[in-house]
Amino acid sequence: MATGSLDIKEDLCNYLQVIDNNKFAIYGPLRNANYPGLFVRGIGKIGFPLSDRDAADLCRASHEVPFGKGSETFVDPTVRKTWELNPNQCELRNPAWPSTLREVVGKLAQELGVVDGASSIRAELHKLLLYEPSAFFDKHRDTVKAPGMFATLVIALPSEHMGGDVIVQLRDDEQTLRTQGLSDFGYSHLAWYADVNHSVSKVKSGHRLVLTYNLIRQTPESSRMASVLDDHKQNLDKVLAVWGKQDREIESHYDYVFEKMVYILEHEYTEANISLDHLKGKDQLRARYLSKACQDQGFCLFLAHFEYSQSGSIDEDEDDPNWANHLSGAEYHEFIDEIESNWKLLTIFQSDGKQIAEDIALEEEEILENADFTDMEPDDEECNGWAGNEGCTATHFYHRTCAVIVPRARRLDFLSEAENINVKEYVGTLLKDMQNDALSLASREELKKLCEMVIDAKKTPQKPRKESAEDPDSFGWRREKPDIKGLSRASDNELAFVARAALELDSPDLLEEVARVASRMLPVDLFQDLGKGFIERDISLWHNG
């Protein structure tokens, strides 16, 4: 690989890493907090500092807190021992309390690096929690309880106690957030991003009483992009410009130029919150700079779920009657010998969160050097059992969220490597790009190539195959694997979007090909548009049956 490409990879990683906001959790006193006017149904007003009598009344009015495991919830005092009241059981009657809430939201927005500031955040009351002596909560991760939720806020109300520390952990970074001492006679606050693992240590004495809030991002787009055009942006512009120049000029040496690069993000995101607007902390800061640089330098920025898998042999005694139980245990096996490693993008999203493709294989060289899984516990393990002389093997899986940077001229090449492509989303993106004068010509050419690829994939010959061993007389149909593997699954509904694209491209040949390769009747609502297109272009499509 050329030295210039190595410099691009190293520089891009370094420039992104220096865009830094180390905080993923904060805590501290609220020195000027207003009394919330806490009123609990069935009890009345609760005074502060919390008295033993009011604490006992709160226990009687509360219920034990369950915890989530997968899609289910359980009450298990060996995992979580806490009392809770729902928002409909209590009121915060002091009209000055919202000003205290706005103050703490403004503080955490600044310290956690929320790009759009406090105005983009809504704090939604979730629970009132009471921790008695010996109460605790084992290590867990908060459930995303509402669309746009990105963090949790806890306000500790005045109540003397010992213990009850919150220990937060993001990868190898661990912090302890304390309410002990800060809330004996005053108020304190804690906040952390929703994907951060955390636990609550045992309360040794007294009572720990807290209000918990879901922090929800309510601004759909950044309103502060103009303020980020500084040295960070210029550095990213510079390295992308060099990459783009090499990509344009070294036409005969593609192997010397990166076709894509992958940058692992700090936080993890679900399909519900993976978008540029929902990124957190350092991720959002870096992605905002990167997104703007990509727009200006002719690159595309995708977000994706990333998987690194590592296979190797493990030490299991086949004569041990319990060896199979070891394979399904909570602990992961250590490899005796590593056999192979693989890198893959599982699901690929546009920066607005819309899924565009699935399953793209990666080369290790395409991953920036911030990805280090050394000494990290895998997210999952699969054991293959004994296979003759090969012994017992296992595969460890590591899952992360990443940003993927691709030269715009290579977007079709990149997506065509996918096992599955969302043709509708891709066509829609290109049609939108065609409205941009700067992108119009290149986007038209890319759209035409995409349409041709979809049609060619649909033309691929089919061969019969056995559907299942249980039904030997049953035949299905499979396609010979086309050059563009993800497009072989394009449905007739997706062909309808290709037909509409052909109309936008003024391409009668593409329109005719769509009609020829459709295996079923195209959607009825398409025929009016197609008819207009045929009339306008004087096309006689319906011939030879």
C-alpha positions in Angstrom: 0.0 0.0 0.0 1.3 3.4 -0.9 2.8 5.7 1.7 0.3 8.4 0.9 -2.6 6.1 1.7 -1.0 5.3 5.1 -0.6 9.0 5.8 -4.3 9.6 5.0 -5.4 6.8 7.4 -3.1 8.0 10.2 -3.9 11.7 9.7 -7.7 11.1 9.6 -7.6 9.1 12.8 -5.5 11.6 14.6 -7.6 14.6 13.5 -10.7 12.9 14.7 -9.2 11.8 18.0 -8.2 15.4 19.0 -11.8 16.5 18.7 -12.4 15.6 22.3 -14.9 15.8 25.0 -13.9 13.3 27.7 -17.0 13.4 29.8 -19.7 10.8 29.5 -21.0 11.3 33.0 -21.1 14.2 35.5 -22.1 15.0 39.0 -22.0 17.8 41.6 -24.1 19.9 44.0 -27.0 22.2 43.0 -26.2 25.1 45.2 -29.2 27.3 44.4 -31.9 24.7 43.8 -35.5 25.5 44.7 -37.5 23.2 46.9 -39.5 21.0 44.5 -42.7 21.0 46.6 -42.9 17.2 46.6 -46.4 15.9 47.2 -47.2 12.2 47.3 -50.7 10.9 47.0 -51.8 9.1 50.2 -49.1 10.9 52.2 -49.1 14.6 51.4 -46.2 17.0 51.5 -42.7 15.6 52.0 -40.3 17.8 53.9 -36.5 18.0 53.5 -34.1 16.8 54.8 -36.1 13.6 54.6 -37.2 12.4 58.0 -37.4 8.7 59.1 -41.1 9.0 59.4 -41.6 10.4 55.8 -39.2 7.7 54.6 -41.3 5.0 56.2 -44.5 6.5 54.6 -42.8 6.6 51.2 -41.9 2.9 51.5 -45.5 2.0 52.3 -46.7 4.0 49.2 -44.1 2.6 46.9 -43.5 -0.7 45.1 -40.3 -2.7 44.5 -38.4 -1.8 41.4 -38.2 -4.4 38.6 -35.3 -4.7 36.3 -35.2 -5.5 32.6 -33.7 -8.6 31.0 -34.2 -8.8 27.3 -37.9 -8.1 26.6 -39.0 -9.1 30.1 -38.9 -7.4 33.6 -38.4 -9.1 36.9 -38.4 -8.2 40.6 -35.2 -9.8 42.1 -33.8 -8.3 45.3 -30.5 -10.0 44.6 -30.1 -7.8 41.5 -31.9 -4.7 42.4 -33.3 -3.6 45.8 -35.1 -0.3 45.5 -38.5 1.3 46.1 -40.2 3.5 43.4 -43.1 5.8 42.8 -44.4 6.5 39.3 -44.9 10.1 38.1 -48.7 9.7 38.5 -48.2 9.0 42.3 -46.4 12.3 43.1 -46.3 15.9 42.1 -43.7 18.7 42.1 -45.9 21.6 43.1 -43.4 24.4 43.4 -43.7 26.6 40.3 -40.0 27.6 40.7 -38.9 24.0 40.3 -38.8 24.1 36.5 -36.2 26.9 36.6 -34.0 24.6 38.7 -34.5 21.9 36.1 -33.6 24.2 33.3 -30.4 25.2 35.1 -29.2 21.7 35.6 -30.1 20.7 32.0 -28.0 23.7 30.8 -25.1 22.7 32.9 -25.1 19.0 31.8 -25.6 20.0 28.1 -22.4 22.1 28.3 -20.3 19.5 30.3 -21.5 16.5 28.2 -20.8 18.3 25.0 -24.4 18.2 23.6 -23.9 20.1 20.3 -27.3 21.8 20.2 -27.2 22.9 23.8 -29.9 22.9 26.4 -32.6 24.2 24.0 -32.5 20.8 22.2 -33.2 18.8 25.4 -36.5 17.9 27.1 -36.2 16.4 30.7 -39.1 14.0 31.3 -39.7 12.8 34.9 -39.4 9.0 35.0 -39.5 7.9 38.7 -39.0 8.8 42.3 -36.6 6.2 43.8 -36.0 5.5 47.5 -32.9 3.6 48.6 -33.1 2.2 52.2 -30.1 0.7 54.0 -28.7 -2.3 52.0 -30.5 -1.1 48.9 -28.4 -1.3 45.6 -28.6 -2.0 41.9 -26.2 -4.3 40.1 -24.3 -3.3 36.9 -26.7 -2.6 34.0 -27.5 -0.3 31.2 -30.5 2.0 31.0 -33.3 1.1 28.7 -34.1 3.7 26.0 -37.6 4.6 27.2 -38.6 7.1 24.6 -37.7 8.1 21.0 -34.7 10.5 21.2 -33.7 9.5 24.7 -29.9 9.8 25.0 -29.1 10.2 28.7 -30.4 9.9 32.2 -30.5 12.7 34.8 -30.7 12.0 38.6 -31.5 14.7 41.1 -30.7 13.7 44.7 -33.1 15.3 47.2 -31.9 16.3 50.7 -31.5 13.2 52.8 -28.5 12.1 54.8 -27.1 8.8 53.8 -23.8 6.8 53.5 -23.0 4.8 50.3 -25.2 4.7 47.3 -22.5 5.7 44.9 -23.1 5.3 41.2 -20.2 3.7 39.4 -20.3 4.4 35.6 -18.2 2.7 33.0 -17.5 3.3 29.3 -15.1 0.8 27.9 -12.0 1.1 30.1 -12.9 4.4 31.7 -14.7 4.2 35.1 -16.0 7.0 37.3 -17.7 7.2 40.7 -20.6 9.7 41.0 -21.5 10.5 44.7 -24.5 11.8 46.4 -23.2 11.0 49.9 -22.3 14.2 51.6 -23.6 16.4 48.8 -27.3 15.8 49.7 -27.3 15.7 53.5 -28.9 19.2 53.5 -28.8 20.2 49.9 -29.5 19.0 46.4 -27.1 17.3 43.9 -27.3 16.0 40.4 -25.8 13.2 38.3 -26.1 12.5 34.6 -24.7 9.9 32.2 -25.3 8.8 28.6 -27.9 6.0 28.2 -25.5 3.4 26.8 -23.1 3.7 29.8 -22.9 0.7 32.1 -23.5 1.6 35.7 -24.3 0.3 39.1 -25.5 1.7 42.5 -23.4 0.6 45.5 -25.2 -0.5 48.7 -26.6 2.3 50.9 -24.9 1.7 54.3 -27.1 4.0 56.4 -29.8 6.6 56.0 -32.0 7.0 53.0 -31.1 8.1 49.4 -34.1 9.7 47.7 -33.8 10.7 44.0 -35.8 12.0 41.1 -34.9 10.4 37.8 -35.4 12.0 34.4 -35.2 10.8 30.8 -33.2 13.3 28.7 -34.7 13.5 25.3 -33.3 15.3 22.3 -36.0 17.3 20.6 -34.1 19.3 18.0 -34.1 17.4 14.7 -31.1 19.1 13.3 -28.0 21.0 14.5 -28.5 24.7 14.8 -24.8 25.4 15.5 -23.0 24.1 12.5 -21.7 27.5 11.6 -19.8 27.7 14.8 -17.8 24.5 14.2 -15.9 25.8 11.1 -12.6 26.0 12.8 -9.2 24.2 12.8 -10.8 20.8 13.3 -12.8 21.3 10.1 -9.8 22.6 8.2 -7.7 19.6 9.2 -10.4 17.1 8.0 -10.9 19.1 4.8 -7.2 18.8 4.2 -6.9 15.0 4.6 -10.1 14.3 2.6 -8.9 16.6 -0.2 -5.7 14.6 -0.4 -7.7 11.3 -0.4 -10.1 12.6 -3.1 -7.2 13.7 -5.3 -5.5 10.3 -5.1 -8.8 8.6 -5.9 -9.3 10.7 -9.0 -5.8 10.6 -10.3 -4.6 7.0 -9.7 -7.3 5.4 -11.9 -5.1 2.3 -12.6 -4.0 1.7 -9.0 -7.2 1.3 -7.0 -5.4 -1.0 -4.6 -3.3 2.0 -3.5 -6.2 4.2 -2.6 -8.7 3.5 0.2 -12.3 3.0 -1.2 -13.7 3.4 2.4 -12.5 3.9 5.9 -14.2 2.9 9.2 -14.0 4.9 12.4 -15.3 3.2 15.6 -17.5 5.4 17.7 -17.3 5.7 21.5 -20.9 4.9 22.2 -23.2 2.2 20.9 -26.5 3.0 19.2 -29.6 1.0 18.4 -31.5 1.1 15.1 -33.9 3.5 16.8 -31.3 6.1 17.6 -28.5 5.7 15.1 -28.5 9.0 13.2 -26.3 12.1 13.2 -28.7 14.0 15.4 -28.8 11.3 18.1 -25.1 10.8 18.5 -23.6 11.5 21.9 -20.7 13.5 23.4 -17.5 13.1 21.4 -19.3 11.0 18.8 -21.6 13.9 17.9 -18.8 16.5 17.9 -16.6 14.4 15.7 -19.4 13.4 13.3 -20.6 17.0 12.9 -17.1 18.1 11.8 -16.7 15.0 9.6 -20.1 15.4 8.0 -19.5 19.0 7.0 -16.0 18.1 5.7 -17.5 15.2 3.7 -20.1 17.4 2.1 -17.5 20.0 1.1 -14.9 17.5 -0.2 -17.1 15.1 -2.2 -17.5 12.2 0.3 -20.4 10.3 1.8 -20.7 9.7 5.5 -22.6 6.5 6.7 -23.3 5.1 10.1 -23.2 1.4 10.6 -23.3 -1.5 13.1 -19.8 -3.1 13.0 -18.9 -6.7 13.9 -15.4 -8.0 14.6 -15.3 -11.8 14.9 -12.3 -13.9 16.1 -12.2 -17.7 15.9 -9.8 -20.0 17.6 -9.4 -23.4 19.4 -10.3 -23.7 23.0 -9.4 -26.1 25.8 -12.4 -28.4 26.5 -12.2 -31.9 27.7 -14.5 -34.1 25.7 -14.5 -36.7 28.4 -15.9 -34.2 30.8 -19.7 -34.9 31.0 -20.3 -31.2 31.8 -18.2 -29.8 28.9 -21.3 -28.9 26.9 -22.6 -26.8 29.8 -19.3 -24.9 29.8 -20.1 -23.8 26.2 -23.3 -22.0 27.3 -22.0 -20.5 30.5 -21.6 -16.8 31.3 -17.8 -16.9 31.0 -16.0 -16.7 27.7 -13.3 -19.1 26.7 -9.8 -18.1 26.1 -8.2 -19.2 22.8 -5.3 -21.6 22.7 -4.7 -20.7 19.0 -6.3 -18.0 16.9 -7.6 -19.4 13.6 -9.0 -16.3 11.8 -10.5 -12.8 12.2 -13.2 -11.1 10.2 -14.5 -7.6 10.0 -18.0 -6.7 8.8 -20.6 -4.0 8.6 -23.9 -5.6 9.6 -26.3 -2.8 8.9 -25.5 0.5 7.1 -27.5 3.7 7.6 -27.5 7.1 6.0 -26.6 9.9 8.3 -30.3 10.6 8.9 -30.8 7.1 10.3 -32.5 5.5 7.3 -31.2 2.0 6.5 -29.6 1.6 3.1 -27.8 -1.7 3.1 -26.8 -4.9 5.0 -23.7 -7.0 5.3 -20.5 -5.5 3.8 -17.2 -7.3 4.4 -14.2 -5.2 5.5 -10.5 -5.5 5.3 -8.5 -4.8 8.4 -6.6 -2.0 6.6 -9.8 -0.1 6.1 -10.4 0.3 9.9 -8.8 3.3 11.5 -6.5 2.6 14.4 -8.8 3.7 17.1 -10.4 0.2 17.0 -8.7 -1.9 19.7 -10.4 -5.0 21.1 -7.3 -6.2 23.0 -8.3 -7.4 26.5 -11.9 -6.6 26.0 -14.6 -9.1 26.8 -16.6 -10.2 23.7 -20.3 -9.4 23.4 -21.1 -12.9 22.3 -19.6 -16.4 21.8 -20.5 -19.3 19.6 -18.9 -22.7 20.3 -18.8 -25.3 17.6 -18.1 -28.4 19.7 -15.7 -31.1 18.8 -14.9 -31.6 15.1 -12.7 -34.7 15.0 -9.0 -34.0 15.3 -9.6 -30.3 15.1 -10.8 -30.2 18.7 -13.3 -27.7 20.1 -13.4 -24.2 18.5 -15.2 -21.0 19.4 -15.9 -17.6 17.8 -15.9 -14.4 19.8 -18.0 -11.5 18.5 -17.5 -7.8 19.2 -20.1 -5.3 18.2 -19.7 -1.5 17.9 -21.2 1.4 16.1 -19.0 3.1 13.5 -18.9 5.9 10.9 -18.0 4.9 7.4 -16.3 7.5 5.0 -16.6 6.8 1.3 -15.6 9.0 -1.7 -18.9 10.0 -3.4 -17.6 8.6 -6.7 -17.2 5.2 -5.0 -20.6 5.1 -3.3 -22.1 2.7 -5.8 -19.1 0.5 -5.6 -19.3 0.5 -1.8 -23.0 -0.3 -1.6 -22.9 -2.9 -4.4 -20.7 -5.0 -2.1 -23.6 -5.4 0.3 -25.6 -8.6 0.6 -28.8 -6.6 0.5 -29.4 -3.0 -0.7 -32.5 -0.8 0.0 -33.1 0.2 -3.6 -35.9 2.5 -2.7 -33.8 4.5 -0.2 -30.8 4.7 -2.6 -32.9 5.9 -5.5 -34.6 8.5 -3.3 -31.2 9.8 -2.1 -29.9 10.2 -5.7 -33.1 11.9 -6.8 -32.7 14.3 -4.0 -29.1 14.9 -4.9 -30.1 15.7 -8.4 -31.8 18.8 -7.1 -28.5 20.1 -5.9 -26.7 21.9 -8.8 -23.3 20.9 -7.6 -24.2 17.2 -7.4 -26.7 16.9 -10.3 -24.5 15.6 -13.1 -22.6 13.0 -11.0 -25.9 11.9 -9.3 -27.6 11.4 -12.6 -24.8 9.2 -13.8 -24.8 7.3 -10.6 -28.6 6.8 -10.7 -28.4 5.6 -14.3 -25.8 3.0 -13.3 -27.8 1.9 -10.3 -30.9 1.4 -12.5 -28.9 -0.6 -15.0 -27.4 -2.8 -12.2 -30.8 -3.5 -10.7 -32.2 -4.5 -14.2 -29.1 -6.6 -14.9 -29.5 -8.4 -11.6 -33.1 -9.2 -12.3 -32.1 -10.6 -15.7 -29.8 -13.1 -14.0 -30.8 -16.7 -14.9 -32.6 -18.8 -12.3 -32.0 -22.4 -11.5 -34.2 -24.8 -9.5 -33.0 -25.9 -6.1 -34.3 -28.2 -3.5 -36.2 -26.3 -0.8 -35.6 -28.7 2.0 -34.5 -32.2 2.9 -37.9 -32.9 4.5 -39.7 -32.3 1.1 -37.4 -33.7 -1.6 -40.0 -33.0 -4.3 -40.3 -29.3 -3.4 -38.4 -26.9 -5.7 -37.8 -23.3 -5.2 -35.8 -20.9 -7.4 -32.4 -19.4 -6.8 -30.5 -16.9 -8.9 -27.0 -17.3 -10.1 -24.9 -14.9 -8.0 -24.7 -11.6 -9.9 -21.7 -9.3 -9.9 -23.8 -6.9 -7.7 -24.9 -9.4 -5.1 -27.2 -7.2 -3.0 -29.2 -6.2 -6.0 -30.2 -9.7 -6.8 -32.9 -9.4 -4.2 -34.5 -6.3 -5.7 -38.3 -6.8 -5.7 -40.8 -5.7 -8.2 -41.8 -3.0 -5.8 -38.3 -1.7 -5.9 -38.4 -2.0 -9.7 -41.2 0.5 -9.6 -38.7 3.0 -8.0 -36.3 2.2 -10.8 -39.1 3.0 -13.3 -39.8 6.3 -11.7 -36.0 7.0 -11.8 -36.0 6.2 -15.5 -38.7 8.8 -16.0 -36.7 11.4 -14.2 -33.7 10.5 -16.3 -35.7 10.7 -19.5 -34.5 7.2 -20.4 -37.1 5.2 -22.5 -34.6 2.3 -22.8 -34.6 1.9 -19.0 -38.4 2.1 -18.9 -38.7 -0.7 -21.4 -36.2 -2.9 -19.6 -38.0 -2.4 -16.3 -41.2 -3.7 -17.9 -39.4 -6.6 -19.5 -37.7 -7.9 -16.3 -40.7 -7.4 -13.9 -41.8 -10.9 -12.9 -45.2 -9.6 -11.7 -47.5 -6.7 -12.5 -45.9 -3.4 -11.5 -47.9 -1.4 -8.9 -51.1 0.1 -10.3 -50.2 3.6 -9.1 -47.1 3.6 -11.3 -49.0 3.1 -14.6 -50.3 6.7 -14.8 -46.8 8.1 -14.5 -45.5 5.5 -16.9 -48.3 6.3 -19.4 -47.4 9.9 -19.3 -43.8 9.1 -19.9 -44.6 6.8 -22.8 -46.8 9.5 -24.5 -44.4 12.3 -23.9 -41.6 10.3 -25.5 -43.7 8.6 -28.2 -42.7 5.1 -26.9 -44.4 2.0 -28.2 -43.5 -0.4 -25.4 -46.2 -3.0 -25.7 -45.2 -5.1 -28.6 -44.6 -8.8 -29.0 -47.1 -9.6 -26.2 
